[in-house]
């Protein structure tokens, strides 16, 4: 006799299957999204596939140069005062457990791996590595690191490492270099960390002082190599050149990154993608520079000092919090490599349609002495909140575009000098205003725009003198009346009469802040 199935159970089973199906769909969607985002990056996780239980473990007390010729785990203790650890294991895999060791070499590197498939260095306790000021002729010319590996190199563990690179670089891999834990203090005469194929930081506490680049990946021949990927960790870099430098990509997914550099703090010859983490920058040149595309989709970025804050040919800001202080342009979508961008200002003759600056979301604040937001092509606002304290000289503008500006969503407030001021565009899908003030407004002046009901639509307190404001909001309704207040006192009322409503005139504004008009850069 067949048992009748309760309809309530059938409904419960159906709901459960539907929930599972939805979960699978979301998982596949997220994985697909990640694959699309990072399809140009070839990550090597060969170390995670090694079963170390298959290999013997050797306990070694270091006293002099020690050579490893076969696969296995080598538990190292003791110290070498003038020598090194050599790995020459052919196609083997080698794990070095550095357990409170000191390795110093007066004629070359402290650890040198010439042959292996994978080298893993695991830190236990406190360790010290120091190489020679100059290397003897016994070493090849490309051996230029206190820790040097021709194989894939992974550093991990719960211990710490003080590394003093007296010759050139601190940690070098001619293949992929991965850091998956540990605490590092690196002082390098040249680069701090260099992985030719990639530098992949999963976790760790990394403090670098280098006379050249802080972290570098420089493979120019393989398309999906030459990248830096940071997933997590605490990274602090003081660099005499660039902070992070990659041939192909820089991807920041998380962690805390602090960079002080004389050159660009983050530089990629191709693309940069920031999706999370906290980034603090003090730069002698560009804060963040990509030759091709730069995308910000999350995290927090604070550029406290820079020449140009953020620069790439195509820039999109989708989410996150961005703050920029720049002595020239705040954000610049310009073509070409670093230093070779078209720095001419807006205008049809100078427009480059391949350049694009799009803000889709997030919170963006710009304090720039040059142009605040500058695109040699298009400048588009689709969402988010954007505030620009722009230039006080009339040779630059808070907003500058070669091919046109439009606002289709979000809120934009841009103040600055009126000499080269631009509005938010007649082709916008939401209304905006262009206000030329009859006198210079002091730094600290608070501008508020309210609608007829008293609702605040725009509010901004500028850090600089200004006499022009461009502002856009979906709360600007055609035919409605609005009132401008300066420090709480009514300044002027107006009615939104078109996509761009102009209040005042640049022709009658005789009290412009800053310098006389100059050729736009």
Buried (B, 14 or more C-beta within 10 A) or exposed (E): EEEEEEEEEEEEEEEEEEEEEEEEEEEEEEEEEEEEBBEBBBEBEBBEEBEBEEBEEEEBEBEEBBEBEBBBBBBBBBBBEEBBBBBBBEEBBBBBBBBBBBBBBBBBBBBBBBBBBBBBBBBBEBBBBBBBEEBEEEBEEEBBBBBBBBBBBBBBBEBBBBBBBBBBBBBBBBBBBBBBBBBBBBBBBBBBBBBBBBBBBBBBBBBBBBBBBBBBBBBEEEEBBBBBBBBBBBBBBBBBBBBBBBBBBBBBBBBBBBBBBBBBBBBBBBBBBBBBBBBBBBBBBBBBBBBBBBBBBBBBBBBBBBBBBBBBBBBBBBBBBBBBBBEBBBBBBBBBEBEEBBBBBBEEEBBBEEBBBBBBBBBBBBBBBBBBBBBBBBBBBBBBBBBBBBBBBBBBBBBBBBBBBBBBBBBBBBBBBBBBBBBBBEEBEBBBBBBBBEEBBEEEBEBBBBBEEEEEBBEBBBBBBBBBBBBBBBBBBEEBEBBBBBEEEEBBEBEBEEBBBBBBEBEEBEEBBBBEBEEBB
